[in-house]
């Protein structure tokens, strides 16, 4: 299992998910999204009362997890029976983590700020965060990009690799299904407050180990960057992570903020509504520029290399046993 995750991470790190392939067949997340949309249309009826919609949301999550994990099990079993099946299995598994695309989107924000100024930076960051871009100054654009990098490293890279390492392809696919469900229906909006409750709570649960591991990786990675501090990363996590609105996002965000000596999170605006939030890395620099985004990317790349090395070590230990 860890060997599959190890090779999947290396493959995706090098090649990513090719645009030509996406144009031809889409991506596993788009297929999962289509299934979630179908379940939403069929089960989430406004005529039902709150408790009924909440119960149907549980049914929808169970159906989603059942279909995707069973498919993952069947694919892995069938491919392992073929001569070149393990290679195909790795290629399929490599579609689940998102190292390369995450780095590309965050790098684009830094490049836009450097070459096109604030307006270009706002446009670039609006593709990866949901807050109101027109209200962001340069420092806020940088914070948004770095926060997205930290949080998505946890739930877009570490988490799918972690569950793949534990349960194979089925674990990785099941995680992606649950995480996509949270993104699509796990919102506190009138339509999804009841129906998306199960998806949101389950996503919080399954992201718990990855968020803690991500924070540890950022802290260790800080030791390889001049001026970064592993100790401050740990102190920021212990002090600030629990104050984040998310039970998981605060861990990688606080670790990155503490490691780099910057302040992340804080108040922000969504859909014209101001959300009050505590800063992660309290006391760190809040005036950021595109150089800080690139420094955060360097930290994430080192943490990613550590993650790959960790999975390689785990695969080797299990092989020896």
Secondary structure as GFF3:
##gff-version 3
##sequence-region A 1 321
A	DSSP	alpha_helix	2	15	.	.	.	ID=ss1
A	DSSP	alpha_helix	19	25	.	.	.	ID=ss2
A	DSSP	alpha_helix	28	43	.	.	.	ID=ss3
A	DSSP	alpha_helix	50	79	.	.	.	ID=ss4
A	DSSP	alpha_helix	85	93	.	.	.	ID=ss5
A	DSSP	alpha_helix	99	125	.	.	.	ID=ss6
A	DSSP	three_ten_helix	133	135	.	.	.	ID=ss7
A	DSSP	alpha_helix	138	153	.	.	.	ID=ss8
A	DSSP	pi_helix	154	158	.	.	.	ID=ss9
A	DSSP	alpha_helix	159	185	.	.	.	ID=ss10
A	DSSP	alpha_helix	197	206	.	.	.	ID=ss11
A	DSSP	alpha_helix	208	222	.	.	.	ID=ss12
A	DSSP	alpha_helix	230	240	.	.	.	ID=ss13
A	DSSP	three_ten_helix	241	243	.	.	.	ID=ss14
A	DSSP	alpha_helix	249	260	.	.	.	ID=ss15
A	DSSP	beta_strand	264	265	.	.	.	ID=ss16
A	DSSP	beta_strand	268	270	.	.	.	ID=ss17
A	DSSP	beta_strand	273	275	.	.	.	ID=ss18
A	DSSP	beta_strand	279	280	.	.	.	ID=ss19
A	DSSP	alpha_helix	290	320	.	.	.	ID=ss20
###
